[in-house]
Amino acid sequence: METLPISLAQLQGMIGMCLRWRGVDYAVVEVLEDGPALVAQSLVPNTAIQGDVHGRARREVQQVVVIPVLNLDKTLLHPEFLEIELL
């Protein structure tokens, strides 16, 4: 098994950290092990409108993004992950 450029323990240690990605401030809320990927929630309140089961807009929620950590070959850090600035 090859050594990954970052460990799951290191990624899990990022939960709760604040970061800036593509000009927006986020907080890391979860790590998806299958990928791996970071799940981050926007720190700006009410940035997206969420529909109900019938498709009607009902409430405003923070934007959630999934940021891939490794490239497709799982040998290098993904360019999107490298865009992260820790706050």
N, C-alpha and C positions, 0 to 999 in steps of 0.2 A: 504494500500500500504506500502510495506517495505521500510525502509531507505537504500539507496545505500551507499556503503563505500566511494564513491566519487561522487560529483555532476557534472552535465553537465556544470554549470558555472565554476567550477574549471577546467574542461577539456578544455573548450573554452578559459580560461585564459592561457593555454599552447600554443595556436597558436602563432607561431613566435619564440618559445623557441627552443634552440639547445639542443640536447641530444645525448647520445651514446647508441646504442643498438646493442648487439652482435658484438662489436668491430668496428662498423661503425658510423660515425657522421651524424646526420640527423637534419633537421628543421621540426617542426610540421607545416603542412600547412592546416589541416582541422580536424574537429571532426565529426565523423559519429554518429548521435544520436541513430540510431537503432543498438544497440550492447551493449554499445557504443564502439567506437574504435578510435584510433588516426591514422591519415594519415600523414606519414612523408616522406620527400624527402631527398635523399642523398645530403650531402654537397660536396661530391667528384664529380667533373664534369665528364660528359661523361662516365658513368659506365655501360650503357646498350645500345644495338643497337636496334632501333625500326624499324619494317618493315612497308612498305606502304600497301595499300589495296590489293596488289597482292602478298604480302609476301616477297618482295625484301627488303633487308636491305638498308635503306636510310639515317638515321640520328642517332646520338648518343644522348641519353637523360640520365638524372639522374634517378637512381633507386628510385621507390616509394614503400613503404611498408605500410601495414595496421596492426596495433598492437592492439589486443583485450584488453579491459580494465577490463572486468568482466568475471568470469568463466561461464560455461554453465547454472548454477543455478541462476546467477546474484546475488550471495550473498557475494562473495569474489573477491578480485582483482585477475586477471588472472596471472599465473606465467610469461607469456611473458611480461606483463606490469611491473611486479616487477623487470625485468632485466634492465629497463631503468636507465641510469645514467644521471642526468641533468648536462649540461656543463655551 
